Amino acid sequence: MSGALAYDPARRPRQPPTPAPDAFAVHRAALATGAEIAYVHEGAGGTPLVLLHGCPETKRIWWRNIGPLADAGFEVIAPDFRGVGDSGPAPGDVHGVATYAKDVHALVAGHLGHDACVVAAGDLGGVVATDLVHRYPGFVTGNCAFNTVPPMGADYAAAGLDFADFSALGTGPTGDYREWQGARPDELAAILHTPEARRLWVAGVFRSRLWASPGSFTDAEVDFQTEPFADEDRLRASWAPYQLAYGRPLDEMPLTDAVEVPTLVLYGADDHVIGPDFLVFAEVAYPNRIGPLAVAGAGHFLPWERADVFNEIVPAVLRP
């Protein structure tokens, strides 16, 4: 048994099959921001839906969702953030929420020509989505947020909450993981001195019960998710957001006010990185929302772990 809902993941329905690693063409765009961004683009002509990954993830975390969401009428756009996955190195080694949001807008609006889109995102991607909403008013018309840090600038005090108490910001069960990557990246990189060691470090995220619901990834699927991180530069790029809390120069202050855009809020209940207090904070941070809805048999990687739920509820709520 696992998680607060006392749901046995072994009884989770069979999930949609994982497409082959080469199931989707990878496109590349040289953007006005200076970044070269790699992305998957399926279902052209539908409602633009941008899927934003977290850390340490790439666009591959959406592999179970891209096809079904395109079939449901979305034009699916799943990019890799600068420096990770198949994207080019970050120009000037500049990383940060605001920079990632500018890259996304440059890709979707500048390169693909869309004036508006809907977004689905968790973890770091959810924070980028918040910035995107505020930085480009009217650009994001619908949002799905799951297992992320909710907007920090919401009026939590009025609800009797203190954002400093949000469990994901504390030491918690994964505090050492954040500290190694954020404060001691050179030391960690020296320890992870082979491609195999680097992949093993990332594999712990997909195998550990602190993140995923037990049994969510087969060995072959872990190999698929970790392959991009065999490269030291790409692994280090995935650590950059953690370093912002440990003195890395901030590219620009992210925009973190409450999100008024209609938002579907989901929560993978087996997540110990983003704890269940996400639910009460999300109720304040996303006032124009459906949810939060806790999804049993899912953890931090909800769209992958319960693709059967995600691929149905997102079109039902976010498609015009």
Phi, psi and omega per residue, in radians:
M1 nan 2.598 -3.071
S2 -2.618 2.469 2.988
G3 1.499 2.886 -3.073
A4 -1.147 -0.384 -3.114
L5 -1.492 -0.007 3.140
A6 0.895 0.829 -3.123
Y7 -1.853 2.267 -3.122
D8 -1.457 1.950 -3.107
P9 -1.062 -0.375 3.112
A10 -1.122 -0.353 3.134
R11 -1.675 0.074 3.087
R12 -1.061 2.365 3.117
P13 -1.010 2.655 3.078
R14 -1.009 2.279 -3.090
Q15 -1.504 2.778 3.084
P16 -0.948 2.525 -3.139
P17 -1.075 2.553 3.092
T18 -1.372 2.130 3.109
P19 -1.040 2.749 3.109
A20 -1.051 2.685 -3.141
P21 -0.944 -0.529 -3.126
D22 -1.786 0.406 -3.079
A23 -1.158 -0.505 -3.067
F24 -2.144 2.373 3.090
A25 -1.181 2.458 3.088
V26 -1.785 2.114 3.129
H27 -1.769 2.799 3.107
R28 -2.346 2.476 -3.135
A29 -2.347 2.272 2.989
A30 -1.517 1.998 -2.970
L31 -1.714 2.842 3.105
A32 -1.108 -0.366 3.101
T33 -1.302 -0.159 -3.088
G34 1.675 -0.187 -3.123
A35 -1.499 2.592 2.945
E36 -1.829 1.955 -3.024
I37 -1.891 2.272 3.041
A38 -1.631 2.514 -3.095
Y39 -2.732 2.712 2.959
V40 -1.697 2.469 -3.062
H41 -2.442 1.854 -3.091
E42 -2.270 2.581 3.061
G43 1.385 0.628 -3.110
A44 -0.927 2.358 -3.137
G45 1.812 -0.248 3.098
G46 -1.494 -2.994 3.061
T47 -1.209 2.128 -3.111
P48 -1.067 2.178 3.106
L49 -2.199 2.045 -3.109
V50 -1.755 2.181 -3.135
L51 -1.851 2.055 -3.056
L52 -1.942 2.187 -3.084
H53 -1.475 2.997 3.082
G54 -1.917 -2.681 3.137
C55 -2.199 2.425 -0.159
P56 -1.551 1.708 -3.134
E57 -2.347 2.966 2.973
T58 -2.374 -3.022 3.077
K59 -1.042 -0.285 -3.134
R60 -1.121 -0.380 -3.139
I61 -1.144 -0.269 -3.133
W62 -1.708 0.170 -3.005
W63 -1.048 -0.548 3.139
R64 -1.425 -0.145 -3.032
N65 -1.920 -0.485 -2.997
I66 -1.016 -0.929 -3.097
G67 -1.099 -0.920 3.129
P68 -1.044 -0.650 3.137
L69 -1.249 -0.611 3.033
A70 -1.134 -0.725 3.107
D71 -1.120 -0.458 -3.132
A72 -1.435 -0.011 3.068
G73 1.915 0.177 3.101
F74 -1.710 2.572 2.865
E75 -1.587 1.776 -2.981
V76 -1.502 2.240 3.126
I77 -2.201 1.949 -3.080
A78 -2.140 1.692 -3.101
P79 -1.585 2.794 2.835
D80 -1.617 2.350 3.020
F81 -1.090 2.746 -3.129
R82 -0.912 2.375 3.050
G83 1.551 -0.297 -3.082
V84 -2.070 2.918 -3.137
G85 1.038 -2.242 3.140
D86 -1.707 0.036 3.133
S87 -1.293 2.778 3.115
G88 -1.299 2.926 3.110
P89 -1.015 2.620 3.110
A90 -1.202 2.144 3.104
P91 -0.991 2.216 -3.137
G92 1.162 0.227 -3.075
D93 0.979 0.593 3.137
V94 -1.563 2.145 3.108
H95 -2.302 2.752 3.055
G96 2.675 2.845 -3.069
V97 -1.027 -0.840 -3.121
A98 -1.088 -0.716 3.131
T99 -1.127 -0.754 3.111
Y100 -1.091 -0.711 3.128
A101 -1.107 -0.698 3.107
K102 -1.124 -0.677 3.077
D103 -1.078 -0.776 -3.122
V104 -1.081 -0.796 3.137
H105 -1.116 -0.718 3.126
A106 -1.105 -0.601 3.107
L107 -1.247 -0.927 -2.988
V108 -1.311 -0.777 -3.117
A109 -1.526 -0.900 -3.046
G110 -1.268 -0.780 -3.062
H111 -1.537 -0.788 -3.082
L112 -1.628 -0.229 2.990
G113 1.426 0.446 -3.134
H114 -1.707 2.284 3.107
D115 -1.404 -0.348 -3.084
A116 -2.674 2.801 3.136
C117 -2.778 2.958 2.900
V118 -1.919 2.739 -3.029
V119 -2.297 2.488 2.960
A120 -2.243 2.296 -3.004
A121 -2.823 2.584 3.015
G122 -2.317 3.000 3.080
D123 0.928 -2.373 3.126
L124 -0.973 -0.673 -3.135
G125 -1.012 -0.595 3.116
G126 -1.158 -0.611 3.097
V127 -1.234 -0.687 3.073
V128 -1.090 -0.707 3.123
A129 -1.062 -0.700 3.098
T130 -1.051 -0.806 3.104
D131 -1.076 -0.733 -3.122
L132 -1.046 -0.719 3.125
V133 -1.008 -0.793 -3.035
H134 -1.495 -0.543 -3.091
R135 -1.265 -0.548 -3.089
Y136 -2.251 1.327 -3.068
P137 -0.927 2.322 3.133
G138 1.521 -0.202 -3.103
F139 -1.292 -0.752 3.103
V140 -1.681 2.010 -3.089
T141 -1.763 -0.232 3.100
G142 -2.738 2.664 -2.976
N143 -2.525 2.498 2.942
C144 -2.161 2.061 -3.126
A145 -2.009 2.316 3.110
F146 -2.542 2.450 2.985
N147 0.731 1.050 -3.098
T148 -2.385 3.085 2.967
V149 -1.484 2.021 -3.105
P150 -1.183 2.824 -3.095
P151 -0.875 2.137 -3.019
M152 -1.265 -0.385 -3.060
G153 -1.591 0.103 3.114
A154 -1.153 2.790 -3.086
D155 -1.475 1.294 -3.122
Y156 -1.239 -0.548 -3.105
A157 -1.038 -0.642 3.138
A158 -1.112 -0.411 3.120
A159 -1.716 0.141 3.137
G160 1.350 0.385 -3.131
L161 -1.987 2.662 3.042
D162 -2.124 2.062 -3.070
F163 -1.074 -0.428 3.099
A164 -1.102 -0.326 3.132
D165 -1.544 -0.092 -3.130
F166 -1.037 2.139 -2.904
S167 -1.073 -0.548 -3.093
A168 -1.174 -0.270 -3.129
L169 -1.558 -0.252 -3.091
G170 -1.492 -2.945 3.131
T171 -1.161 -0.971 3.017
G172 0.938 -3.034 -3.093
P173 -1.262 -0.269 3.136
T174 -2.049 0.302 -3.136
G175 -1.078 -0.623 3.135
D176 -1.152 -0.623 3.118
Y177 -1.076 -0.804 3.129
R178 -1.178 -0.649 -3.105
E179 -1.191 -0.738 3.100
W180 -1.033 -0.861 -3.057
Q181 -1.303 -0.545 -3.077
G182 -1.522 -0.748 -3.030
A183 -1.798 -0.382 -3.021
R184 -2.306 0.809 -3.043
P185 -1.127 -0.638 -3.133
D186 -1.176 -0.719 3.103
E187 -1.114 -0.741 3.132
L188 -1.155 -0.725 3.135
A189 -1.087 -0.613 3.107
A190 -1.177 -0.584 3.088
I191 -1.245 -0.734 -3.125
L192 -1.579 1.184 -2.936
H193 -1.643 0.089 3.071
T194 -2.258 2.748 3.069
P195 -0.985 -0.660 -3.125
E196 -1.146 -0.717 3.133
A197 -1.152 -0.692 3.134
R198 -1.129 -0.729 3.121
R199 -1.170 -0.636 3.131
L200 -1.135 -0.647 3.095
W201 -1.043 -0.820 -3.129
V202 -1.255 -0.597 -3.129
A203 -1.024 -0.548 3.128
G204 -1.040 -0.511 3.119
V205 -1.164 -0.720 -3.080
F206 -1.431 -0.398 3.133
R207 -1.649 -0.457 -3.027
S208 -1.259 2.449 3.102
R209 -1.307 -0.091 3.041
L210 -1.249 -0.463 -3.117
W211 -1.843 -1.183 -3.007
A212 -1.622 2.680 2.957
S213 -1.129 2.432 -3.067
P214 -0.917 2.395 3.070
G215 1.370 0.285 -3.066
S216 -1.367 -0.388 -3.096
F217 -2.270 2.242 2.988
T218 -1.320 2.945 3.107
D219 -1.035 -0.709 3.138
A220 -1.130 -0.643 3.134
E221 -1.252 -0.612 3.035
V222 -1.106 -0.744 3.092
D223 -1.023 -0.734 -3.139
F224 -1.105 -0.762 -3.104
Q225 -1.242 -0.554 -3.036
T226 -1.590 -0.276 -3.048
E227 -0.913 -0.750 -3.125
P228 -1.103 -0.382 -3.043
F229 -1.586 0.090 3.017
A230 -1.114 -0.491 3.133
D231 -1.394 2.208 -3.062
E232 -1.075 -0.739 -3.105
D233 -1.097 -0.671 -3.133
R234 -1.262 -0.643 3.066
L235 -1.131 -0.785 3.127
R236 -1.078 -0.636 3.103
A237 -1.074 -0.600 3.127
S238 -1.252 -0.325 3.091
W239 -1.462 -0.342 -3.012
A240 -0.937 -0.750 -3.136
P241 -1.062 -0.572 3.103
Y242 -1.181 -0.548 -3.072
Q243 -1.249 -0.298 3.108
L244 -1.101 -0.434 3.102
A245 -1.482 -0.067 -3.079
Y246 -2.215 0.546 2.993
G247 1.766 -0.049 3.065
R248 -1.111 2.360 -3.130
P249 -0.977 2.326 -3.140
L250 -1.405 2.248 3.141
D251 -1.105 -0.769 -3.119
E252 -2.995 2.578 3.128
M253 -1.110 2.221 3.080
P254 -1.250 2.731 3.111
L255 -1.637 2.164 -2.900
T256 -2.300 0.339 3.119
D257 -1.180 2.879 3.079
A258 -0.954 2.576 -3.092
V259 -1.683 1.979 -3.138
E260 -1.543 -0.222 3.111
V261 -1.086 2.453 3.092
P262 -0.908 2.210 -3.002
T263 -2.337 2.298 2.946
L264 -1.582 2.094 -3.118
V265 -1.893 2.096 3.118
L266 -2.081 2.742 3.120
Y267 -2.514 2.081 3.014
G268 -1.332 1.943 -2.892
A269 -1.265 -0.214 3.138
D270 -1.629 0.209 -3.112
D271 -1.438 2.208 3.055
H272 -1.885 0.064 3.046
V273 -1.553 -0.950 2.956
I274 -1.725 1.817 -3.021
G275 -1.345 3.082 -3.072
P276 -1.145 -0.244 3.050
D277 -1.179 -0.177 2.981
F278 -0.918 -0.612 -3.062
L279 -1.084 -0.829 -3.079
V280 -1.292 -0.622 3.094
F281 -1.196 -0.655 -3.138
A282 -1.147 -0.550 3.131
E283 -1.116 -0.480 3.087
V284 -1.513 -0.702 -2.989
A285 -1.282 -0.483 -3.109
Y286 -2.147 1.344 -3.024
P287 -1.145 -0.490 -3.127
N288 -1.772 1.339 -2.909
R289 -2.343 2.800 2.791
I290 -1.905 2.188 -3.085
G291 1.870 -2.872 0.163
P292 -1.276 2.456 3.118
L293 -1.941 2.076 3.106
A294 -1.433 2.281 -3.093
V295 -1.913 2.036 3.133
A296 -1.260 2.648 3.110
G297 1.303 0.330 3.102
A298 -2.408 2.626 3.039
G299 -2.124 -2.285 -3.033
H300 -1.156 -0.460 -3.063
F301 -1.855 0.893 -2.984
L302 -0.860 -0.837 -3.091
P303 -1.068 -0.543 3.081
W304 -1.371 -0.832 -3.015
E305 -1.205 -0.619 3.083
R306 -2.231 1.020 3.092
A307 -1.037 -0.513 3.126
D308 -1.080 -0.595 3.105
V309 -1.430 -0.876 -3.043
F310 -1.051 -0.764 -3.062
N311 -1.218 -0.259 3.088
E312 -1.706 -0.729 -3.020
I313 -1.338 -0.576 -3.137
V314 -1.107 -0.848 3.066
P315 -1.099 -0.641 -3.112
A316 -1.098 -0.552 -3.065
V317 -1.753 -0.705 -2.949
L318 -1.759 -0.275 -3.136
R319 -1.428 2.290 -3.127
P320 -1.049 nan nan
